[in-house]
């Protein structure tokens, strides 16, 4: 007969259940809705800040690469640097687009936190640690790519516009120029994320350092080809400005994979798992004692515990 006090103590020692793990589908959708609303409110607040910041340096920040071009490339009647708007509502839409872009960037820490708060209950402790590192690294690499694109924007524009000849001057429209700038920033930012994907595949054991090191020449060649196709300007200067940092980042990814594989090999050797095939049982499983199939008194039905 089982002691009732023992059974109550066993129930008391049972760890509390995670509410997120037992949440229903409707509960998950409600939680997602709450996080989305908070993220959208943060973006809206940032957009308002960007809308007010428009006349106090934000527009100058976007037009500075264009205004830095030589005067003979720009067709201006009064010698000033201005973009052209061809419709009545073009100015309002331009201000809203720049304000929205600034709002997304300014509020990114908050809406990234909301995304992380929704995902993190379903992750294990080591997955949370890796996730935080990857979010920080991806944000840093995207910002680095955007900065590199902004630095090379003036040279790329000058090279492209000068190809038309000395008899041609340009007067760009504001929507076209803004779309060009945004596409270049996004292309550089996303391209700088590719080496991080290689590191992630190595951490989960899909891509080894040996495979990366053996394909180093192909990686560099395909990086240059990728940069030639992905850059909106299609000029050699911008292509090299993207390809060279990406090759450096890929080399760093290869070295990180080397360190990770060495640590993984040491850990497997310490656990006696080194050199095992995928279909071979580990020593810990072979040495495990057989399961005790004797039923416990706790598992017996209530009418038998007498």
C-alpha positions as CSV (number, residue, x, y, z in Angstrom):
1,X,0.0,0.0,0.0
2,X,1.3,3.4,-1.0
3,X,1.7,6.0,1.6
4,X,-0.6,8.9,0.8
5,X,1.9,11.4,2.2
6,X,4.6,10.1,-0.2
7,X,2.2,10.4,-3.1
8,X,1.4,14.0,-2.1
9,X,5.2,14.9,-1.8
10,X,5.8,13.4,-5.3
11,X,3.1,15.6,-6.7
12,X,4.5,18.6,-4.9
13,X,8.0,18.0,-6.3
14,X,6.7,17.8,-9.9
15,X,7.9,20.9,-11.8
16,X,5.3,23.4,-12.9
17,X,4.1,23.1,-16.5
18,X,5.1,25.9,-18.9
19,X,2.0,27.8,-19.9
20,X,3.4,28.5,-23.3
21,X,4.0,24.8,-24.0
22,X,0.3,24.0,-23.2
23,X,-1.2,27.0,-24.9
24,X,-3.9,26.3,-27.4
25,X,-3.9,27.4,-31.1
26,X,-6.2,30.3,-30.3
27,X,-4.0,31.3,-27.4
28,X,-0.9,31.3,-29.7
29,X,-2.8,33.4,-32.3
30,X,-3.9,35.8,-29.5
31,X,-0.3,36.1,-28.3
32,X,0.9,36.7,-31.9
33,X,-1.7,39.4,-32.3
34,X,-0.6,41.2,-29.1
35,X,3.1,41.2,-30.2
36,X,2.2,42.4,-33.7
37,X,0.1,45.2,-32.3
38,X,3.0,46.3,-30.1
39,X,5.5,46.1,-32.9
40,X,3.2,48.1,-35.3
41,X,2.7,50.7,-32.6
42,X,6.5,51.0,-32.3
43,X,6.9,51.4,-36.0
44,X,4.2,54.0,-36.1
45,X,5.9,56.0,-33.4
46,X,9.2,55.8,-35.2
47,X,7.5,56.8,-38.4
48,X,6.2,60.0,-36.7
49,X,9.7,60.8,-35.5
50,X,11.0,60.2,-39.1
51,X,8.2,62.4,-40.5
52,X,9.2,65.3,-38.2
53,X,12.9,64.6,-38.8
54,X,12.5,64.9,-42.6
55,X,13.2,68.7,-42.7
56,X,16.0,68.5,-40.1
57,X,18.7,66.5,-41.8
58,X,17.0,63.2,-42.8
59,X,16.3,64.2,-46.4
60,X,19.8,65.6,-46.6
61,X,21.2,62.3,-45.5
62,X,19.5,60.5,-48.4
63,X,20.3,63.1,-51.1
64,X,24.0,63.7,-50.0
65,X,25.4,61.0,-52.3
66,X,23.6,62.6,-55.3
67,X,24.5,66.1,-54.4
68,X,28.2,65.1,-54.0
69,X,28.3,64.4,-57.8
70,X,30.2,66.8,-60.1
71,X,28.0,69.7,-61.2
72,X,28.2,68.8,-64.9
73,X,26.3,65.6,-64.3
74,X,23.3,67.3,-62.7
75,X,20.9,69.5,-64.7
76,X,20.0,72.4,-62.4
77,X,18.8,75.7,-63.5
78,X,20.0,77.6,-60.4
79,X,23.0,75.5,-59.5
80,X,21.3,74.0,-56.5
81,X,21.0,70.2,-55.9
82,X,17.4,69.2,-56.0
83,X,15.4,66.1,-56.9
84,X,12.3,66.4,-59.1
85,X,8.7,65.4,-58.2
86,X,6.4,65.0,-61.2
87,X,3.0,64.9,-59.5
88,X,1.0,66.7,-56.8
89,X,1.1,64.0,-54.2
90,X,4.7,63.0,-54.9
91,X,6.1,65.2,-52.2
92,X,3.7,63.8,-49.5
93,X,4.5,60.2,-50.6
94,X,8.2,60.9,-50.6
95,X,8.0,62.2,-47.1
96,X,5.9,59.3,-45.9
97,X,8.3,56.7,-47.5
98,X,11.4,58.3,-45.9
99,X,9.6,58.6,-42.6
100,X,8.4,55.0,-42.7
101,X,11.9,53.8,-43.5
102,X,13.4,55.8,-40.6
103,X,10.6,54.5,-38.4
104,X,11.4,50.8,-39.2
105,X,15.1,51.4,-38.5
106,X,14.6,53.5,-35.3
107,X,12.0,51.0,-33.8
108,X,14.0,47.9,-34.9
109,X,15.2,47.1,-31.3
110,X,11.6,47.1,-30.1
111,X,9.9,45.0,-32.8
112,X,12.8,42.6,-32.9
113,X,12.3,42.1,-29.2
114,X,8.6,41.5,-29.8
115,X,9.5,38.9,-32.4
116,X,11.9,37.3,-30.0
117,X,9.4,37.3,-27.1
118,X,7.0,35.3,-29.3
119,X,9.5,32.7,-30.4
120,X,11.6,32.2,-27.3
121,X,9.0,30.2,-25.2
122,X,9.3,27.3,-27.7
123,X,13.2,27.2,-27.6
124,X,15.5,25.3,-25.4
125,X,18.2,27.1,-23.3
126,X,21.0,26.5,-25.7
127,X,18.8,27.5,-28.6
128,X,17.9,30.8,-26.9
129,X,21.6,31.5,-26.4
130,X,22.4,30.8,-30.1
131,X,19.3,32.8,-31.1
132,X,20.4,35.9,-29.2
133,X,23.9,35.6,-30.8
134,X,22.5,35.2,-34.3
135,X,20.1,38.1,-33.9
136,X,22.9,40.4,-32.7
137,X,25.3,39.2,-35.5
138,X,22.7,39.5,-38.3
139,X,21.7,43.0,-37.2
140,X,25.4,44.0,-37.1
141,X,26.1,42.5,-40.5
142,X,23.1,44.1,-42.1
143,X,24.1,47.5,-40.7
144,X,27.6,47.0,-41.9
145,X,26.4,46.2,-45.4
146,X,24.1,49.2,-45.5
147,X,27.0,51.5,-44.4
148,X,29.2,50.0,-47.1
149,X,26.5,50.6,-49.7
150,X,26.1,54.3,-48.6
151,X,29.9,54.9,-48.8
152,X,30.1,53.5,-52.3
153,X,26.9,55.1,-53.5
154,X,28.4,58.4,-54.8
155,X,31.2,56.6,-56.7
156,X,28.7,54.1,-58.2
157,X,26.4,56.9,-59.3
158,X,29.2,59.0,-60.8
159,X,30.5,56.0,-62.8
160,X,27.0,55.1,-64.1
161,X,26.0,58.7,-65.0
162,X,29.3,59.5,-66.6
163,X,28.9,56.6,-69.1
164,X,26.2,58.7,-70.9
165,X,28.9,61.1,-72.2
166,X,29.7,64.8,-71.7
167,X,26.7,66.0,-73.7
168,X,24.2,64.5,-71.2
169,X,23.1,65.8,-67.8
170,X,20.7,64.2,-65.4
171,X,17.8,65.4,-63.3
172,X,16.6,62.5,-61.3
173,X,13.1,62.1,-59.9
174,X,12.8,61.7,-56.1
175,X,10.9,58.4,-56.2
176,X,13.3,56.8,-58.6
177,X,16.3,58.0,-56.7
178,X,14.9,56.9,-53.3
179,X,14.0,53.5,-54.7
180,X,17.5,53.1,-56.1
181,X,19.1,54.0,-52.7
182,X,16.8,51.7,-50.7
183,X,17.4,48.7,-53.1
184,X,21.2,49.2,-52.9
185,X,21.1,49.4,-49.1
186,X,18.9,46.3,-48.8
187,X,21.0,44.3,-51.4
188,X,24.3,45.0,-49.5
189,X,22.7,44.3,-46.1
190,X,21.2,41.0,-47.1
191,X,24.3,39.9,-49.0
192,X,26.4,40.3,-45.8
193,X,24.1,37.8,-44.1
194,X,25.2,34.9,-46.3
195,X,28.4,34.1,-44.4
196,X,26.3,33.9,-41.2
197,X,24.1,31.3,-42.8
198,X,27.3,29.2,-43.4
199,X,28.2,29.5,-39.7
200,X,24.7,28.4,-38.7
201,X,24.8,25.3,-40.9
202,X,28.1,24.4,-39.3
203,X,26.8,24.8,-35.8
204,X,23.9,22.4,-36.4
205,X,26.3,19.9,-38.0
206,X,25.1,20.2,-41.6
207,X,28.2,21.9,-43.1
208,X,31.7,20.9,-41.9
209,X,34.9,23.0,-41.9
210,X,36.4,20.4,-44.3
211,X,33.7,21.0,-46.9
212,X,33.9,24.8,-46.5
213,X,37.7,24.8,-46.8
214,X,37.7,22.5,-49.8
215,X,35.2,24.7,-51.6
216,X,37.0,28.0,-50.7
217,X,37.9,28.8,-54.4
218,X,34.4,28.1,-55.6
219,X,33.0,30.2,-52.7
220,X,35.1,33.2,-53.7
221,X,34.3,32.8,-57.4
222,X,30.5,32.5,-56.8
223,X,30.6,35.5,-54.4
224,X,32.0,37.7,-57.2
225,X,29.4,36.4,-59.7
226,X,26.7,36.9,-57.1
227,X,27.9,40.5,-56.4
228,X,27.9,41.2,-60.2
229,X,24.2,40.2,-60.5
230,X,22.8,41.5,-57.2
231,X,24.2,45.1,-57.3
232,X,21.6,47.5,-58.8
233,X,24.3,49.7,-60.3
234,X,26.0,46.9,-62.2
235,X,29.3,48.8,-62.2
236,X,32.7,47.2,-61.3
237,X,33.4,49.6,-58.4
238,X,30.1,48.7,-56.5
239,X,30.5,45.0,-57.4
240,X,34.0,44.9,-55.8
241,X,32.8,46.9,-52.8
242,X,30.3,44.1,-52.2
243,X,32.4,41.1,-53.2
244,X,35.6,41.9,-51.2
245,X,34.0,42.3,-47.8
246,X,31.8,39.2,-48.5
247,X,34.9,37.2,-49.2
248,X,36.5,38.4,-46.0
249,X,33.4,37.4,-44.1
250,X,33.3,34.0,-45.7
251,X,36.9,33.5,-44.7
252,X,36.0,34.4,-41.1
253,X,33.1,31.9,-41.3
254,X,35.5,29.2,-42.4
255,X,37.8,29.9,-39.5
256,X,34.8,29.9,-37.1
257,X,33.8,26.5,-38.5
258,X,37.3,25.2,-37.9
259,X,37.1,26.2,-34.2
260,X,33.6,24.7,-33.8
261,X,34.6,21.4,-35.4
262,X,37.7,21.1,-33.2
263,X,35.6,21.6,-30.1
264,X,33.0,19.2,-31.3
265,X,35.7,16.6,-32.0
266,X,37.2,17.0,-28.5
267,X,33.7,16.7,-26.9
268,X,32.9,13.5,-28.9
269,X,36.3,12.0,-28.0
270,X,35.7,12.7,-24.3
271,X,32.3,11.0,-24.5
272,X,33.6,8.1,-26.5
273,X,31.7,9.0,-29.6
274,X,34.6,9.8,-31.9
275,X,34.8,7.7,-35.1
276,X,31.3,6.2,-34.8
277,X,29.2,5.8,-37.9
278,X,25.7,7.2,-38.1
279,X,24.1,3.7,-37.8
280,X,26.4,2.6,-34.9
281,X,25.1,2.7,-31.4
282,X,27.0,4.8,-28.9
283,X,28.8,3.1,-26.0
284,X,26.5,4.9,-23.5
285,X,23.5,3.1,-25.0
286,X,25.2,-0.3,-25.2
287,X,26.3,0.0,-21.6
288,X,22.9,1.1,-20.3
289,X,21.2,-1.3,-18.0
290,X,18.0,-3.1,-19.2
291,X,14.8,-1.4,-18.4
292,X,13.0,-2.5,-15.3
293,X,9.6,-3.7,-16.4
294,X,8.4,-4.3,-12.9
295,X,5.4,-2.1,-12.3
296,X,5.7,0.4,-9.5
297,X,3.2,0.7,-6.7
298,X,2.6,4.3,-7.7
299,X,1.4,3.1,-11.2
300,X,-1.0,0.5,-9.8
301,X,-4.7,1.2,-10.0
302,X,-6.3,2.6,-6.8
303,X,-8.4,-0.6,-6.2
304,X,-5.1,-2.7,-6.1
305,X,-3.2,-0.4,-3.7
306,X,-4.8,-2.0,-0.6
